[in-house]
Amino acid sequence: MAAVAASDSMLLRVILGVPMALLISGHVVLRAIGVRTASLTEHLVCSIGASFAVTIAGGFVLDAMGLLVPLGWAFWYLAATIAAMLLAPSDGNASIPRAWPSPLRMQRWQGAAVALAMLVTTGAYALAIHDQAVERQFNYTDFWMLPPAKGDPGQLVIGVRSAEAQAQQYDLEVTLEGKPIAVIRSLTIAPGDTWVRKVPVPILAVQQKAEARLYRPADDKLYRRVSALVPGS
């Protein structure tokens, strides 16, 4: 943690972080919960698995705290390792075996579990690739209206920006306190284009509400609606 706080060297962080993330944190957790392993291979596999569990738990905790940064991860591994070391039994019953084991023998149910895990992982990856390949961007149209600015009183600013897949036609209607003040028919906007227009409005002593409606002539249904307040003089 001190190295991460004092230096931004990627090489130093990898040298110190990878063993902690992949082995050491899981090793101390196994000792803390009293897991006994029969061989060095078994202990290494269990330590790596426990390290993954520590890392996943840390991701949830740090995300909730807004600390998904290198210093946050260094603090998490420091805290998890110290906590596991304090909880570890002092009799040494969970120590690492010192001899290399004989060749590992896999039982049928273990092989089936590994095959099932590989099948699920491969299927999930294939599904993710398929979803990414068929993903289509959402088509939409932005519609907005800005009230008169101080430097340009008496002018409403209305805009339409199209992100549709093809050119679209619209009918635009602007009202002030429910009374029409502007109507634009067959407004055609190509994909990616932006249309902006200023609409004059009378300035009265009282505040007024302006509303703009966007229709699609194909079905004559309301597509977008926006409003703005016109301040009084």
C-alpha positions as CSV (number, residue, x, y, z in Angstrom):
1,M,0.0,0.0,0.0
2,A,2.9,2.4,0.8
3,A,4.4,1.6,-2.7
4,V,1.1,2.4,-4.4
5,A,0.6,5.6,-2.4
6,A,4.1,6.8,-3.1
7,S,4.7,5.7,-6.7
8,D,2.7,5.4,-9.9
9,S,5.1,2.9,-11.4
10,M,3.1,0.2,-13.3
11,L,6.0,-2.3,-13.0
12,L,6.1,-1.9,-9.2
13,R,2.4,-2.3,-8.8
14,V,2.4,-5.4,-10.9
15,I,5.3,-7.0,-9.0
16,L,3.6,-6.3,-5.6
17,G,-0.1,-6.6,-6.7
18,V,-0.2,-9.8,-8.7
19,P,1.0,-12.1,-5.9
20,M,-1.3,-10.5,-3.4
21,A,-4.3,-10.6,-5.8
22,L,-3.7,-14.2,-7.0
23,L,-2.1,-16.1,-4.1
24,I,-1.2,-14.4,-0.8
25,S,-4.7,-13.1,0.2
26,G,-6.2,-16.5,-0.5
27,H,-3.5,-18.3,1.5
28,V,-4.1,-16.2,4.6
29,V,-7.9,-16.7,4.2
30,L,-7.5,-20.4,4.1
31,R,-5.4,-20.3,7.3
32,A,-7.9,-18.1,9.0
33,I,-10.8,-20.4,8.3
34,G,-8.8,-23.5,9.1
35,V,-8.9,-25.2,5.7
36,R,-6.4,-28.2,5.6
37,T,-5.0,-29.3,2.3
38,A,-3.4,-32.6,1.5
39,S,-0.9,-31.5,-1.1
40,L,0.9,-28.4,-2.4
41,T,-1.0,-28.5,-5.6
42,E,-4.3,-28.6,-3.8
43,H,-3.2,-25.7,-1.5
44,L,-2.1,-23.6,-4.5
45,V,-5.4,-24.2,-6.3
46,C,-7.5,-23.4,-3.2
47,S,-5.4,-20.3,-2.5
48,I,-5.9,-19.0,-6.0
49,G,-9.7,-19.6,-5.7
50,A,-9.9,-17.9,-2.3
51,S,-7.9,-15.0,-3.7
52,F,-10.4,-14.6,-6.5
53,A,-13.2,-14.6,-3.8
54,V,-11.3,-11.9,-1.9
55,T,-10.9,-9.8,-5.1
56,I,-14.6,-10.2,-6.1
57,A,-15.7,-9.2,-2.6
58,G,-13.4,-6.2,-2.7
59,G,-14.8,-5.1,-6.0
60,F,-18.3,-5.0,-4.5
61,V,-17.1,-3.2,-1.3
62,L,-14.9,-0.6,-3.1
63,D,-17.6,0.1,-5.7
64,A,-20.1,0.8,-3.0
65,M,-17.6,3.2,-1.3
66,G,-16.5,4.8,-4.6
67,L,-12.9,3.6,-4.1
68,L,-12.3,1.6,-7.3
69,V,-8.8,3.1,-7.6
70,P,-5.3,1.6,-7.1
71,L,-5.0,3.0,-3.6
72,G,-8.4,1.6,-2.7
73,W,-7.4,-1.9,-3.9
74,A,-4.1,-1.7,-2.0
75,F,-6.0,-0.8,1.2
76,W,-8.5,-3.6,0.6
77,Y,-5.8,-6.3,0.3
78,L,-4.0,-4.8,3.3
79,A,-7.1,-4.9,5.4
80,A,-8.2,-8.4,4.3
81,T,-4.7,-9.9,4.8
82,I,-4.2,-8.4,8.2
83,A,-7.7,-9.5,9.3
84,A,-7.1,-13.0,8.1
85,M,-3.7,-13.1,9.8
86,L,-5.2,-12.1,13.1
87,L,-7.9,-14.8,12.8
88,A,-5.5,-17.5,11.7
89,P,-5.0,-20.3,14.2
90,S,-1.6,-20.3,16.0
91,D,-1.1,-24.1,16.1
92,G,0.0,-24.3,12.5
93,N,-2.5,-27.0,11.6
94,A,-3.2,-25.3,8.3
95,S,0.3,-25.0,7.1
96,I,1.4,-25.7,3.5
97,P,2.6,-29.2,2.8
98,R,6.4,-29.2,2.1
99,A,6.6,-32.1,-0.4
100,W,5.5,-32.0,-4.0
101,P,2.5,-34.3,-4.4
102,S,2.1,-37.3,-6.6
103,P,0.2,-36.9,-9.9
104,L,-3.3,-35.5,-9.4
105,R,-6.1,-38.1,-9.9
106,M,-9.4,-36.7,-11.0
107,Q,-12.6,-38.5,-10.2
108,R,-15.5,-38.7,-12.6
109,W,-17.7,-36.2,-10.8
110,Q,-14.8,-33.8,-10.7
111,G,-14.3,-34.2,-14.5
112,A,-18.0,-33.6,-15.1
113,A,-17.9,-30.5,-13.0
114,V,-14.9,-29.1,-14.9
115,A,-16.6,-30.0,-18.2
116,L,-19.9,-28.3,-17.1
117,A,-18.0,-25.2,-16.0
118,M,-16.2,-25.0,-19.4
119,L,-19.5,-25.5,-21.2
120,V,-21.2,-22.7,-19.2
121,T,-18.2,-20.3,-19.7
122,T,-18.0,-21.0,-23.4
123,G,-21.8,-20.6,-23.8
124,A,-21.8,-17.3,-21.9
125,Y,-18.9,-16.0,-24.1
126,A,-20.6,-17.1,-27.3
127,L,-23.9,-15.4,-26.2
128,A,-22.0,-12.2,-25.4
129,I,-20.4,-12.2,-28.8
130,H,-23.7,-12.9,-30.5
131,D,-25.5,-10.1,-28.6
132,Q,-22.7,-7.7,-29.5
133,A,-22.9,-8.6,-33.1
134,V,-26.6,-8.1,-33.4
135,E,-26.8,-5.0,-31.2
136,R,-28.4,-2.1,-32.9
137,Q,-28.2,1.5,-31.8
138,F,-31.4,3.0,-30.5
139,N,-32.9,5.5,-33.0
140,Y,-34.3,8.7,-31.6
141,T,-35.0,12.4,-32.2
142,D,-34.0,15.2,-29.9
143,F,-36.5,18.0,-29.5
144,W,-35.9,21.1,-27.4
145,M,-37.1,24.7,-26.8
146,L,-35.2,27.4,-25.0
147,P,-36.9,30.5,-23.5
148,P,-35.9,34.0,-24.7
149,A,-32.4,35.0,-23.6
150,K,-31.7,38.3,-22.0
151,G,-29.7,39.5,-25.0
152,D,-32.4,38.3,-27.5
153,P,-35.9,39.0,-25.9
154,G,-39.0,37.9,-27.6
155,Q,-37.4,34.9,-29.4
156,L,-38.0,31.3,-28.6
157,V,-35.3,28.9,-29.8
158,I,-36.6,25.5,-31.1
159,G,-34.4,22.7,-32.2
160,V,-34.7,19.2,-33.6
161,R,-31.7,16.8,-34.0
162,S,-32.2,13.4,-35.7
163,A,-30.4,10.2,-34.9
164,E,-32.9,8.1,-36.9
165,A,-31.8,5.5,-39.4
166,Q,-33.3,7.4,-42.3
167,A,-34.7,10.8,-43.1
168,Q,-37.9,11.7,-41.4
169,Q,-40.7,14.2,-41.9
170,Y,-42.3,16.1,-39.1
171,D,-45.0,18.7,-38.5
172,L,-44.2,21.3,-35.8
173,E,-46.7,23.4,-33.9
174,V,-45.9,26.1,-31.4
175,T,-48.4,27.6,-29.0
176,L,-48.4,30.4,-26.5
177,E,-50.9,30.0,-23.6
178,G,-52.7,27.5,-25.8
179,K,-52.9,29.7,-28.9
180,P,-50.9,28.8,-32.1
181,I,-48.2,31.2,-33.0
182,A,-46.2,29.1,-35.5
183,V,-46.9,26.0,-37.6
184,I,-44.3,24.3,-39.9
185,R,-45.3,21.4,-42.1
186,S,-43.3,18.7,-43.8
187,L,-40.1,19.4,-41.9
188,T,-37.6,16.9,-43.4
189,I,-34.5,16.1,-41.3
190,A,-31.8,13.7,-42.5
191,P,-29.9,11.4,-40.0
192,G,-27.4,13.3,-38.0
193,D,-28.7,16.8,-39.1
194,T,-29.9,19.5,-36.7
195,W,-32.6,22.0,-37.4
196,V,-32.8,25.2,-35.3
197,R,-35.3,28.0,-35.7
198,K,-36.2,31.2,-33.7
199,V,-39.9,31.9,-33.2
200,P,-40.9,35.4,-32.1
201,V,-43.2,35.7,-29.1
202,P,-44.9,38.8,-27.7
203,I,-43.5,39.9,-24.3
204,L,-46.3,40.8,-21.8
205,A,-46.3,42.0,-18.3
206,V,-47.0,38.5,-17.0
207,Q,-45.2,35.2,-17.4
208,Q,-46.5,33.0,-20.3
209,K,-46.1,29.3,-21.1
210,A,-45.0,28.3,-24.6
211,E,-45.3,24.7,-25.8
212,A,-44.0,23.0,-28.9
213,R,-45.3,19.8,-30.4
214,L,-43.7,17.5,-32.9
215,Y,-45.9,15.2,-35.0
216,R,-45.1,12.5,-37.6
217,P,-47.3,13.1,-40.6
218,A,-47.3,9.4,-41.4
219,D,-49.6,8.6,-38.4
220,D,-50.4,12.1,-37.3
221,K,-49.6,11.2,-33.7
222,L,-47.8,13.3,-31.1
223,Y,-44.1,12.3,-31.2
224,R,-42.4,14.9,-28.9
225,R,-43.5,17.7,-26.7
226,V,-41.5,20.4,-24.9
227,S,-42.4,23.6,-23.1
228,A,-40.7,26.8,-21.8
229,L,-41.7,29.8,-19.8
230,V,-41.6,33.2,-21.4
231,P,-40.8,35.8,-18.6
232,G,-42.8,39.0,-18.4
233,S,-41.4,42.4,-19.0
